[in-house]
Amino acid sequence: MGSAVTALNRYTKTIVEFKYKRRNIAKSLMMERQLMEQQLMEQDRMWDTYRTAEANGHKPATGTTAGGPGAQGEAYC
């Protein structure tokens, strides 16, 4: 009789552990998916800005400053 109780306890413990692990894996996968979706939305927004600027005849910024002090050898006053 004691071995039956021990077997049932081990079985219950195993089931509880699997449910806990499954829940944690599902949470981590959901968070990873949300992060990927957020990154894709950000990339889409950047490309939309780039395409809109090109369509309007503007050259998108490249991170350099054009026409700043000393751009053509002129002194900044």
Buried (B, 14 or more C-beta within 10 A) or exposed (E): EEEEEEEEEEEEEEEEEEEEEEEEEEEEEEEEEEEEEEEEEEEEEEEEEEEEEEEEEEEEEEEEEEEEEEEEEEEEE
